[in-house]
Amino acid sequence: RNYGIKKSNGEYIMFIDSDDYIELNMVEKMMNSLVSNKVDIVRCNNFVEEKTNYVESYYLKNKLVNKIDTNIISDIITSKLLTYCCVLLVKKDVLLKTNLFNVDLKIYEDRVFYLELFLKAKNVYFMQDVLYHYVTNNNGCTKSNKNITRHLFDTINGWKIINDILKKENYNDLIIILNTKYLYMIIGYLFASYKYNTKKFKEIYNKVI
């Protein structure tokens, strides 16, 4: 993604993962919304395709947010606002104000990117339209039990980065919320690590503690 961003010539950026697909009018609809509402970011809803198909939505109705406030930042770090980058259309000049995608993170690079992006944006338009189709892959890197240890340390690293961003932007009240959520996640990964890597659990535990 970082390579594509740097090589792009257009004024706007959109991402599509190779195993997903979009509605034929997705780009047109999102572009029209961005221009007509004069915003930095447009976000649509998405359809998840797995054994039980369902729609994931943040706002059920169209909503213009003229100021990125504490509520949205809180929703990003707590996952109430799911950080799928492929449901965004973004002005390139706003996107380039971020540190782009952290290549050292395997799972949480999208959440860190979302947080930085929304902190740099002046406004955002949330579309009720379901325009993106996310096709799940149970064998993918975020689903595989073989990568529990990697997930654990990735969570810790992502937690540290988000914590630093919140401190820098003076969102100190949200750090308690962040710490609570991530401690629960880390404990969950430790239990999973014990289940799937019992022999190496002590070594993993000592590294975490």
C-alpha positions, 0 to 999 in steps of 0.5 A: 500500500505504501508503495502504491500511495507514493507512486500514485498520481491522482488527488484521491486514494482508495484501496481494494484487497485482491480477494474482495470485490466492490459494487460497480458504482462504488467509486462514482458514489463515494467520489460524488459524496466527497465532492458534494460534502466537501470532506477529506474522507468518505467511508461506506459500509461493507458486506461480509461474506462468510458462512453467515453473510451480514452487513457491517455498518457504523452509521445506518444513515448518511452522516456528515461529521464536520469535526473529528471529536473524542467520540470518533477517536474512542470508537476507533481505538475500541473497534466500534468503528471498524478500521477497514481501509478498503471502505475509505476514499481519502484526499491524498494530501490529507493521507500524506500527513500520516506516517502511512502504514506501519510495515512492522505491524501485521494486524494493527497497521490499519487501526494505527493508520485510521487513527492517524488519518482521522486525527489529520482530517478536518471532516468525514462523511459516513455513507449508509450505502453498502458498497464493499464486499469483504470476503473472509479467509479462515486460513488468512494471517489474522485467523490462523491459530499458528500465528497466536504468538505473532498476534500477541506481540503485534497487539502489544506493539500496536497498543504502544504506538496508539498510546503514544499517538493519544499522548501526543494529541492530548487524548489522555482521557482515552488512554484508560479506555485503550489500556483496558481494552488491550489488556483484555486482548493480551490476556486472551492471546495469552490463554490462546498461546497456552492452549496452542503452544503449551511447551513454549508458554513460559517463554512467551509469558516471560517476554510479555511480562 
